[in-house]
């Protein structure tokens, strides 16, 4: 595993550990789920895509690391499983855009 991939995995895991403590009421939950997480996914995907290109492992980890948040902190509301799908799509768009702007290595 590359160093960049490990750093990205650690940052995603830290965010999903901190995330449930920010869910104070319904308003903050909606704000975090619909605005903050997609923006962070887009920016994170763009930065990762620009540095390392497109990576399926990171996309699937975004979804799988969010499942415990749904189960433990959202009282198992499985209708919230749409959010990991949204985050995967948004992060993949960020990775594609980052890949487009990636600097080509001259050999």
GROMACS elastic network, one bead per residue, 0.5 to 0.9 nm:
[ bonds ]
;  ai    aj funct       b0    kb
    1     4     6  0.83850   500
    1     5     6  0.65735   500
    1     6     6  0.68640   500
    2     5     6  0.53225   500
    2     6     6  0.64254   500
    2     7     6  0.87937   500
    3     6     6  0.51846   500
    3     7     6  0.62352   500
    3     8     6  0.86464   500
    4     7     6  0.51491   500
    4     8     6  0.61531   500
    4     9     6  0.86494   500
    4    48     6  0.79774   500
    4    51     6  0.82914   500
    4    52     6  0.75993   500
    5     8     6  0.50857   500
    5     9     6  0.61793   500
    5    10     6  0.86616   500
    5    48     6  0.84097   500
    5    52     6  0.84061   500
    5    55     6  0.88945   500
    5    57     6  0.89579   500
    5    58     6  0.75776   500
    6     9     6  0.51379   500
    6    10     6  0.62258   500
    6    11     6  0.86589   500
    7    10     6  0.51643   500
    7    11     6  0.61888   500
    7    12     6  0.86625   500
    8    11     6  0.51210   500
    8    12     6  0.61643   500
    8    13     6  0.85578   500
    8    44     6  0.84072   500
    8    48     6  0.78255   500
    8    58     6  0.77682   500
    9    12     6  0.51937   500
    9    13     6  0.61247   500
    9    14     6  0.86028   500
    9    58     6  0.70766   500
    9    61     6  0.76088   500
    9    62     6  0.85940   500
   10    13     6  0.50821   500
   10    14     6  0.60956   500
   10    15     6  0.85977   500
   11    14     6  0.51089   500
   11    15     6  0.61637   500
   11    16     6  0.86799   500
   12    15     6  0.51398   500
   12    16     6  0.62765   500
   12    17     6  0.86746   500
   12    61     6  0.83486   500
   12    62     6  0.70406   500
   12    65     6  0.79628   500
   13    16     6  0.51943   500
   13    17     6  0.62235   500
   13    18     6  0.87248   500
   13    61     6  0.89866   500
   13    62     6  0.86094   500
   13    65     6  0.68172   500
   13    66     6  0.89077   500
   14    17     6  0.50613   500
   14    18     6  0.61997   500
   14    19     6  0.83989   500
   15    18     6  0.51524   500
   15    19     6  0.57185   500
   16    20     6  0.71413   500
   16    65     6  0.70005   500
   16    66     6  0.65811   500
   16    68     6  0.88565   500
   16    69     6  0.70416   500
   17    20     6  0.66842   500
   17    21     6  0.80081   500
   17    69     6  0.80374   500
   18    21     6  0.57239   500
   18    22     6  0.70985   500
   19    22     6  0.54415   500
   19    23     6  0.70521   500
   19    32     6  0.83395   500
   19    69     6  0.81354   500
   20    23     6  0.53128   500
   20    24     6  0.84258   500
   20    29     6  0.89344   500
   20    69     6  0.66869   500
   20    73     6  0.62363   500
   20    74     6  0.85279   500
   21    24     6  0.71649   500
   21    73     6  0.88891   500
   22    25     6  0.88052   500
   22    28     6  0.73398   500
   22    29     6  0.77519   500
   22    32     6  0.81479   500
   23    26     6  0.75730   500
   23    27     6  0.86080   500
   23    28     6  0.57978   500
   23    29     6  0.50440   500
   23    30     6  0.88081   500
   23    32     6  0.77431   500
   23    73     6  0.85713   500
   24    27     6  0.81218   500
   24    28     6  0.61476   500
   24    29     6  0.70457   500
   25    28     6  0.55199   500
   25    29     6  0.62186   500
   25    30     6  0.87528   500
   26    29     6  0.50244   500
   26    30     6  0.61253   500
   26    31     6  0.85431   500
   27    30     6  0.52618   500
   27    31     6  0.61664   500
   27    32     6  0.86072   500
   28    31     6  0.50019   500
   28    32     6  0.60198   500
   28    33     6  0.84320   500
   29    32     6  0.51606   500
   29    33     6  0.59046   500
   29    34     6  0.82966   500
   30    33     6  0.51796   500
   30    34     6  0.57579   500
   30    35     6  0.77886   500
   31    34     6  0.55462   500
   31    35     6  0.54187   500
   31    36     6  0.65514   500
   31    37     6  0.87534   500
   32    35     6  0.56186   500
   32    37     6  0.58880   500
   32    38     6  0.85867   500
   33    36     6  0.64457   500
   33    37     6  0.56506   500
   33    38     6  0.74556   500
   33    83     6  0.72853   500
   34    37     6  0.66030   500
   34    38     6  0.64932   500
   34    39     6  0.87551   500
   34    83     6  0.82996   500
   35    38     6  0.56847   500
   35    39     6  0.61564   500
   35    40     6  0.86350   500
   36    39     6  0.52565   500
   36    40     6  0.60781   500
   36    41     6  0.85038   500
   37    40     6  0.50748   500
   37    41     6  0.59604   500
   37    42     6  0.85167   500
   37    87     6  0.72984   500
   38    42     6  0.60408   500
   38    43     6  0.85610   500
   38    86     6  0.75360   500
   38    87     6  0.57926   500
   38    90     6  0.63946   500
   38    91     6  0.77656   500
   39    42     6  0.50826   500
   39    43     6  0.61395   500
   39    44     6  0.83557   500
   39    90     6  0.82554   500
   39    91     6  0.89307   500
   40    43     6  0.51546   500
   40    44     6  0.57581   500
   40    45     6  0.82251   500
   40    91     6  0.84730   500
   41    44     6  0.50829   500
   41    45     6  0.58291   500
   41    46     6  0.83672   500
   41    62     6  0.87193   500
   41    87     6  0.61187   500
   41    88     6  0.79206   500
   41    90     6  0.62583   500
   41    92     6  0.86230   500
   41    94     6  0.75683   500
   42    45     6  0.51555   500
   42    46     6  0.60595   500
   42    47     6  0.86266   500
   42    87     6  0.81684   500
   42    90     6  0.54858   500
   42    92     6  0.78568   500
   42    93     6  0.70583   500
   42    95     6  0.78972   500
   43    46     6  0.50324   500
   43    47     6  0.61182   500
   43    48     6  0.84635   500
   43    91     6  0.77252   500
   43    94     6  0.65195   500
   43    95     6  0.88619   500
   44    47     6  0.52046   500
   44    48     6  0.59906   500
   44    49     6  0.82827   500
   44    91     6  0.70312   500
   44    94     6  0.73148   500
   44    95     6  0.81498   500
   45    48     6  0.51067   500
   45    49     6  0.57113   500
   45    50     6  0.82890   500
   45    54     6  0.85472   500
   45    58     6  0.89826   500
   45    59     6  0.87793   500
   45    90     6  0.79392   500
   45    92     6  0.64119   500
   45    93     6  0.73483   500
   45    96     6  0.80811   500
   45    97     6  0.84947   500
   45    98     6  0.72211   500
   46    49     6  0.50614   500
   46    50     6  0.59568   500
   46    51     6  0.85342   500
   46    91     6  0.74813   500
   46    92     6  0.84921   500
   46    93     6  0.78328   500
   46    96     6  0.74019   500
   46    97     6  0.61973   500
   46    99     6  0.77770   500
   47    50     6  0.51806   500
   47    51     6  0.62372   500
   47    52     6  0.84955   500
   47    94     6  0.78029   500
   47    95     6  0.74699   500
   47    98     6  0.63177   500
   48    51     6  0.51746   500
   48    52     6  0.57130   500
   48    53     6  0.67057   500
   48    54     6  0.78840   500
   48    55     6  0.86985   500
   48    94     6  0.83697   500
   48    95     6  0.64710   500
   48    98     6  0.71041   500
   48    99     6  0.85762   500
   49    52     6  0.52982   500
   49    54     6  0.54727   500
   49    55     6  0.78848   500
   49    92     6  0.86822   500
   49    94     6  0.69352   500
   49    96     6  0.64686   500
   49    97     6  0.71972   500
   49   100     6  0.83095   500
   49   101     6  0.84913   500
   49   102     6  0.72971   500
   50    53     6  0.59552   500
   50    54     6  0.87130   500
   50    94     6  0.89868   500
   50    95     6  0.71158   500
   50    96     6  0.85522   500
   50    97     6  0.77396   500
   50    99     6  0.50879   500
   50   100     6  0.75152   500
   50   101     6  0.60677   500
   50   103     6  0.75832   500
   51    98     6  0.76006   500
   51    99     6  0.78843   500
   51   102     6  0.65541   500
   51   103     6  0.82507   500
   52    55     6  0.79839   500
   52    95     6  0.89529   500
   52    98     6  0.87432   500
   52    99     6  0.77172   500
   52   102     6  0.80255   500
   53    95     6  0.65872   500
   53    96     6  0.76110   500
   53    98     6  0.70240   500
   53   100     6  0.86522   500
   53   102     6  0.73263   500
   54    58     6  0.88548   500
   54    92     6  0.75908   500
   54    95     6  0.55056   500
   54    96     6  0.65042   500
   54    98     6  0.83533   500
   54    99     6  0.66079   500
   55    58     6  0.58135   500
   55    59     6  0.68810   500
   55    92     6  0.85499   500
   55    95     6  0.79403   500
   56    59     6  0.51353   500
   56    60     6  0.63309   500
   56    61     6  0.86372   500
   56    92     6  0.85484   500
   57    60     6  0.52926   500
   57    61     6  0.61383   500
   57    62     6  0.87010   500
   58    61     6  0.50715   500
   58    62     6  0.62884   500
   58    63     6  0.89646   500
   59    62     6  0.52766   500
   59    63     6  0.68654   500
   59    87     6  0.83569   500
   59    88     6  0.55294   500
   59    89     6  0.85087   500
   59    91     6  0.70078   500
   59    92     6  0.69721   500
   60    63     6  0.52345   500
   60    64     6  0.61981   500
   60    65     6  0.85053   500
   60    88     6  0.73088   500
   61    65     6  0.57102   500
   61    66     6  0.82661   500
   62    65     6  0.55363   500
   62    66     6  0.63861   500
   62    84     6  0.69126   500
   62    87     6  0.72655   500
   62    88     6  0.67779   500
   62    91     6  0.87937   500
   63    66     6  0.53590   500
   63    67     6  0.67643   500
   63    81     6  0.88651   500
   63    83     6  0.83812   500
   63    85     6  0.68683   500
   63    87     6  0.74178   500
   63    88     6  0.67555   500
   64    67     6  0.54595   500
   64    68     6  0.79209   500
   64    84     6  0.78964   500
   65    68     6  0.64899   500
   65    69     6  0.76398   500
   65    84     6  0.89450   500
   66    69     6  0.52533   500
   66    70     6  0.65832   500
   66    71     6  0.89175   500
   66    81     6  0.88053   500
   66    83     6  0.85913   500
   66    84     6  0.65380   500
   67    70     6  0.51468   500
   67    71     6  0.62184   500
   67    72     6  0.86563   500
   67    81     6  0.75923   500
   67    84     6  0.79177   500
   68    72     6  0.58220   500
   68    73     6  0.77890   500
   68    76     6  0.89799   500
   69    72     6  0.55408   500
   69    73     6  0.53604   500
   69    74     6  0.67648   500
   69    76     6  0.88178   500
   70    73     6  0.57542   500
   70    75     6  0.69512   500
   70    76     6  0.57331   500
   70    77     6  0.66147   500
   70    78     6  0.71979   500
   70    80     6  0.68410   500
   70    81     6  0.75718   500
   71    74     6  0.60011   500
   71    75     6  0.58774   500
   71    77     6  0.70546   500
   71    78     6  0.77254   500
   72    75     6  0.58487   500
   72    76     6  0.64573   500
   73    76     6  0.75111   500
   74    77     6  0.59087   500
   74    78     6  0.87482   500
   74    80     6  0.83037   500
   75    78     6  0.87521   500
   76    79     6  0.86905   500
   76    80     6  0.85403   500
   77    80     6  0.58540   500
   77    81     6  0.80688   500
   78    81     6  0.55014   500
   78    82     6  0.85479   500
   79    82     6  0.66459   500
   79    83     6  0.89029   500
   80    83     6  0.58637   500
   80    84     6  0.82115   500
   81    84     6  0.60058   500
   81    85     6  0.71837   500
   82    85     6  0.52867   500
   82    86     6  0.63512   500
   82    87     6  0.88220   500
   83    87     6  0.61509   500
   83    88     6  0.85958   500
   84    88     6  0.61094   500
   84    89     6  0.86607   500
   85    88     6  0.51199   500
   85    89     6  0.63232   500
   85    90     6  0.86640   500
   86    89     6  0.52322   500
   86    90     6  0.61492   500
   86    91     6  0.84999   500
   87    90     6  0.51211   500
   87    91     6  0.58855   500
   87    92     6  0.83360   500
   88    91     6  0.52037   500
   88    92     6  0.59532   500
   88    93     6  0.85404   500
   89    92     6  0.51757   500
   89    93     6  0.62513   500
   89    94     6  0.87103   500
   90    93     6  0.51502   500
   90    94     6  0.63343   500
   90    95     6  0.87418   500
   91    95     6  0.61436   500
   91    96     6  0.86103   500
   92    96     6  0.61156   500
   92    97     6  0.85723   500
   93    96     6  0.51239   500
   93    97     6  0.62170   500
   93    98     6  0.84837   500
   94    97     6  0.51793   500
   94    98     6  0.59935   500
   94    99     6  0.84640   500
   95    99     6  0.59213   500
   95   100     6  0.85379   500
   96   100     6  0.62772   500
   96   101     6  0.88368   500
   97   100     6  0.51009   500
   97   101     6  0.65363   500
   97   102     6  0.86679   500
   98   101     6  0.51734   500
   98   102     6  0.59837   500
   99   103     6  0.85180   500
  100   103     6  0.85607   500
  101   104     6  0.89395   500
